[in-house]
């Protein structure tokens, strides 16, 4: 076929002006793929001719697409501060800049400067964390699921761990406590009923094979109404009475006093730590407001045993995580709440959010939107069913269509009562001008 003979050679693509400055090996690979697809289409009579200029543009488009980042910055206007699908906690530029001096250079990650020999990577956050939490020792692994697994595998292999039936939770990604316990080698002993567990249930379950009493935070849900749970203080006392380990998987954990009434079910890290727990663990990127990490705190002798477990090398964190976590902890010690965006966003008053929403409303036109008083949730499996007051901007129009158009502009809002809302609880101040511009683009002003 004459048309087939007119297909360009690979060398011609490489010398084409559209590919000046491009990686020739990559251009060659893409050109070969596109030309072969074109050849097949011609042979199968799916097309009768082709445009060489259009072909070059297709190859260049495919080349450029390879360098488009898959991860993109979004404007979170959902009102959910710890939005799991959007990366949970934010890291402030201030902390990133402080950490960059180490991240962008060689460092003493595992080098002891005093002795001139190999050091331990976990020492770099331990001093600050022990000071912040007031505990004997700490250990950091790559997330809280790792922390749970490591603790159970280290202390409860082929031994019984007593857990309330109402705390056998499943969180995102089908992470189930019973399955984790099974794979860790621990033997689950569930006690109580789904809605009620009493102290005597724990007492009756203790036998010669029991090694640990474990309490698990009810992430993503809460049991209301006719229900009862045993306080951690009582579990701790019972464990001490029987020479057992006590372990509290907090899931999340917050330190400063929160500006809202969360109810008696939620306890801060400070309250739990006054009980002098054997071990606790919590996530670094939830209410703690830092990077993804599993933070384990408690008795020094137990932490030392965790460090001896061969699994730790598979669960350890890298230098970037350690640097950013250390800066977050130092921000806590200095009470620099503005450097911890999760807490900064949570602490904003309704009055402040109202002023910001009013500014945006005036900028885009009084008739285009209206200010709405609403409620939101923390997200990320934290503070389940606890509402927080918030202020949102209702952009007038068909809600589903607006949601799609804003999403295409990388602004993620929410639909509530058939209204499309932009919630100021999670819109960062530095993004407001961009939000104004996008609203004007979409509503046509």
Secondary structure by P-SEA (a helix, b strand, c coil): cccccccccaaaaaaccccccccaaaaaaaaaaaaaaaaaaaaacccccccaaaaaaaaaaaaaaaacccbbbbbcccccccccccccccccaaaaaaaaaaaacccccccccccccbbbccccaaaaaaaaaccccccccccaaaaaaaaaaaccccbbbbbbccccccccccccaaaaaaaacbbbbbccccccccaaaaaaaccccccbbbbbcccccccccccccccaaaaaaaaaaacbbbbbccccccccccccccccccccaaaaaaacccbbbbbccccccccbbbbbbccaaaaaaaaaccccccccccaaaaaaaaaaaaaaaaccccccaaaaaaaccaaaaaaaaaaaaaaaccccbbbbbbcccccccccccbbbbbbbbbbcccaaaaaaaaaaacbbbbbcccccccccccccccaaaaaaaaaaaaacc
